[in-house]
């Protein structure tokens, strides 16, 4: 079958409209759904547009078990699932700019999973993780105090073929990627010397953990002074401004990973605590289901083997979101 992912010149990649593979179905408008949506919602039905990464898309469960679908089934609402696996919040925001107002939602929701913080300063996924696929993405950076957008360095098949002919261009791409390591890509010894590879790994780990002024974490918690954190906050602020401009109420949804659910259960600060505090201080509407998840079931029950939400985890998120948005239950 045709692959789910397609190259996109602005977003880096997107999901193919009309894709269907077993329980994983995308409708004709590119939304994860087994059905289609009318131009306007039925009377008395709240329409929500949800943007984000794989936790929004609901990887590892079938369409009927997605938290977006569960809300539609249990409450008087339509939740348009625009999630795309592997996205950073920057890509989710850019996708909202493209299609967020098309179906006239009254609520625009952007999902944030803790893994997204590292993605917002990434352009080639291979620099961040070799396990996430050979994808290239746009990213924002600060120029003269304002956000400036760098487009994806690879946005077409022709771009990809050119890179295959000249792989050295990866070094050029890496200049604007926090995760790029010159010790790997610019030194021939990396290929031939195990000692050099070990030394490069150790030095990079020490820098990312203790020395780099732009390191993402202090211990296990987000570091507000980092470039990634500042860009993350700025992107979410621009999302809120864009949603309001389109007549929708902006909502930020935190989608905690299993380590944060465990940390909360143990009375420790969750990794995204500083981001949550910053968003609340700016009077944004933020939904954080971590307490409800921790109270509902064990981590093993809430999460699927790959680290995303199980049907039980999706059900917990659906209930929290529906209550926070004030949705009325279906009879």
N, C-alpha and C positions, 0 to 999 in steps of 0.2 A: 504493500500500500504506500501511497504518498506519505512522506514524513509529516509529522505535526508541525515542526518548526520551519519557518521560511525566513530568508534574509529580508531585512527591512532597512532602507537607506537612512531613516531617521531614528528608529528605535534599536537598531542592531539586528534584532530578530523579533518575530511575532508568531502567533499560532495561526494555522491555516483554517479559514472559514470552511465549514462543511466537513471537517475531519471527524471520522468515526472509527474507533478501534475498541471493540468490546464495550465495556462500561464507560469509556472515555469519549464523550461526544461534544462537539463544538457546532453551534448552529450557523446559519447562513450569514449572521452578522459578526461572527467571531467570538461569541459568548459561550462559555461553558454551560450548555443547557441542552436538554433533549427536545425542547420545544422552541417556538418562535415567540416574539413579543410584538404586540400591536404598537403603532406609533404613540399612542397615549394609554396610560393605565386605566383599568376599570374604575368606576366611581367608588370611592372609599378605600382604594388600594394605594398604599405608599410605594413609590418607586425609588429604589436605592441603586446607585451605580457603584460597584466595588472594584477597586484597582489595587494591584499589588503583585506579589511574587507567587511561588508555589503554595504557600500557606493560604493565600486567597484563592488560587485556582483549585486547591484541595487535591494535590498529588497524593497518591497511594489509596484513594478511595474512589468508588464509583459515583457517577453523577447523583444518584438519589441520596448519598451519604454526605455530600458537601454541605458545609454550614450555610451556604447561600441557598441551596435547594431546601434545606430543612426549615429555614425561615419562611420561604414561600409556602411550604406545606402546612406550617403550623400557625402562621400569622397572616394578617391581611396586608401582604407586601409582595412586591416583586424585587428580587435582588439580582441585578445584571452583573454577572461574573466576568469581568474583564481581566482576571489574573493571568499572568504568564510566568511559567517556571523560570527561575534564574534571574528574574528582574531585580534591579536595584530600585529604590524609591524614586530615583531620578527618571528611570524609564517609565515607571507607573504614572508619574506626573506628566511626562511627555505624551503618553498614550491618552491620558485624560484630556489634554489639550486638543488632541485629534478627534476623539469620538465621545467625550464625556457628556456633551450636551445634546447629542443626536436624538436620544430617546427621552429627553426632558425629565431627568430624575429630579426629585425634590431634595434628595440627600446624596451627596457625593462622599464616598468613603475611601480612604487610602489606607491599606494595610501595611504595617511595618513589623517585620520579624528581625530579631537581633542580628542575624547573619547579613542583613541588608546594609549595615553600617560599613562593612568592608567593601561592599560592591560599589558604593557611591564614589569611591576614589579609584576605581578600576576601569580599564578600557579593554583589556584582553583577558578573558576569564582564565586562560592558562597560566597567567602570572599569579593569580590568586589561588587557583586549585586546578590540578590536572583532571579532576574527577567530574567537572561540570560542563565539559564539552568545549569545542573550539570556537567560542563565540566572542564577538567584538561588540562593544557598546559605546554609546555616547557618555559623556560625563561633564559635570559642571565644575568650574573652578572660579576662584575669586580674581577679578581684575579690577584694580582701582576701587575695591570695596564692593563691587557688584558682581552678581553671578554672570558668568559667560559660558556658553555652551560649546563644547568640542564635539563635532559629529562623530559617528562611528568610523574608525579608520577603514573598516571593511563593511561595505553595505550592499555589495552586489556580487554576482558570480565572477564578473570580470575582475573585480578587486581581489577576490580570493585567488583566482588563477595567477594574477600578477604577484601576489605574495608567495605563492608556491614557487614561482620562477626566481624570486629574489627574497629568500627568507631573512636576509639581513635587515629588512625593513622593520622587523620586530623591535630592534633596538631603537629606531626612531619613534615607534609607537609607545615604547616604554618610557619615554621622557616625561609623559604626562600621566603615568600610572604609578600609584603609590607602591604597588606590589612588585614592580619590576626590580630585578636584581642584576646589576651589571656584572657581578662576580660570576654569574651563570652564563649570561648571553654575550659577554664581551671578552671572555678569556678562554683561550683554547685549552688550558690546563683542566678546565671543568670536565671535559669529555674524556681525558686520558688519565687523570690522577684521582684515585679514591681519597687520598689524603687531602687534596685540595678541596674536593667536594665536601668532605666532612668539616673542614675548617670554614668553608663558605656557609654551610648550614648553621654552624654554631654561632658565627659572628652575626649572621642575619637574625637568628633567634634572640640573641642578646640585645641587638639594636631595637628590634620590634617590641621587646618586653621592657627594657629599661632606659635606653639611651636616646632613641629617636624622639625629637621634640613633637613630632606629629603621630606618635604611637596612639593607637586607638583606645587602649585600655590602661587604667591604673589598677593593677591586680586583675580582678574579674569584672570590673565595672567600667562603663564608658568614660572616656576622658574628655571633658567639655572643651579643653584647650586645643584638641586635635582639629586639623583641617576637615577630616571626615565628619566630625560632630557638627562643626559650624555649617558645613554645606548641607548636612542632613536637615538641620533646623531651617535653613534658608529655603530649601526645596519644599519642605512641608508648609512653610509660610506662604510660598508662592502658590502652592496647590490650594490653600484655603482662600487666598485672594481670587484665584481664577474661578473657583466654585461659586463664591459669592457673586462674582461678576456675571455668572451664567444663571443666577437665580436659585442656586442649590445651597443647602446647608452643609458646610464641610465638617467631616468627622474623621478623626485619626483613630485607627484601630490597632492596638498592640497585639501581636500574635506571638506569645512567648514560646520559646523552645523548651525541651524537657529539662535542661539544666536550670532554667529560671523557675520553672514550676517546683523543682526540688529545692532550690535556694529559698524560695518563698516559704515553702513548707517547713524549712529548718530555721526560719526567722532571719535569714540573711538578705542583704540588699540584692535585688535583681540586677542583671547586667545593664539594663536600659533605664535604671532609676534616674540618672541625671537627665536623660532625654524626656522622660515622663514629667519630671519636675519643671523642665524648661517649657514644655508645651502647655502645661496647666497654668504656669505663671503668665503665659500670654493669652490666657482665657480661651484657648481652643477646647472644643469638645473632644475628649479623649476617652476611649473605652479600653479598659485593661482587664481581661478575664482571668488573670493569673490566680486570684484568690478563689474564685468560683471553681476553677479547674483543680486547684490543690485540695479543695474541700470535697470535690465530687468523687474522685477515684484515684487510684495509684497511677504513677507515671506509666507503668507497663500497660495499663488499660487505656490511658488517654492517647498514647502515641503508637504509631505503626512502626514496623522494623526499620524503615528508612529515616525515621526522625520526624515525619510529618504527623498530623493528627489522624488518629484512628476514627472510626464512626462515633465512638464515645466522646473523643476529643472534639470532633466537629459539632456534636450535639451540645456539648458544654458551651462552645463559642456561640452557637446559634441562640441559645437561651439568653446569654448575657447581652448579646447585641440587640436582640428583640426587646428586651426589657429596657436597655439604655436608650433606645430610640423611641420608646413609648408606643410600640406597635400593638394593635389589638389582636387578640387571638381569634382564629377562625372558629366558627361554631362547630 
